[in-house]
């Protein structure tokens, strides 16, 4: 097993104070993670939707392109809520016209709605990365102990001071605090303050002794500098990399980002609040099932929409500042974000 580094030792291995947000679902490719790490930041592999075998392959792909530290992200273990037949019927009714438009069979509930967290974690531990982060909850103590025993630094995600306190009490090595401007899913689980990123960073860094990673709306070097001055040890950026050459952002997704659409908080695609570009799907779907069931239910539709080049049926996750994103290599974006 690797010896567990202290946070200062770990942070000293980074040449720039940047973390790539772990964008699961296709945007955050191994190539993007490797490029950010190679440029001196901390690349992230969003592995929550991957099978254990895919996780092993993705980690190997990162290591094939860099020997620098990187991070793997999973969702904390999620209970699957019970859904009533009436709720299922309503959700299927809302999706049926979209399926028909793409010549798909009528929507049905899949037998499996999420990957097994324990099996995913074992895949991560088989060849441990430098760091591991998680969202949507707290880790079981056994999982935290196993990661620490393997020499992995552990980072939780909070959207409020209350959540950050609980994560610190659990023994995480750092906390990512996600402000309200962040793109994609809200990473908390019990109290989402939708706070300004700098305000939340100041609040949490003043209250806790663990390092804070600021996330949400950080699109330029001045934003990163402001986050560091507010008390953050590192700044996490995701939306800034949506148009990176190495990102898995599809062609219709990239085109939609250039149109200047407004962003909305929506549960339509996954059943969990997430910020993305407004489209026909976010306007129409008003009765989604809870997560993770809705996410599994809409997966075939999203895959077909991507293949058809239809952005109106895609989850176009993006933060409020997405208009500042630009097409460039990940290395150039890292350089542009570095204070």
Helices and strands as residue ranges (DSSP letters): H 7-12, E 18-20, H 30-38, E 43-46, H 52-63, E 70-75, H 85-101, H 117-125, E 131-135, H 141-149, E 153-158, H 161-170, E 174-178, E 184-185, H 197-207, E 211-215, H 221-229, E 234-237, G 239-241, H 251-257, E 263-266, E 274-277, H 280-284, H 293-308, G 311-313, G 322-324, H 330-337
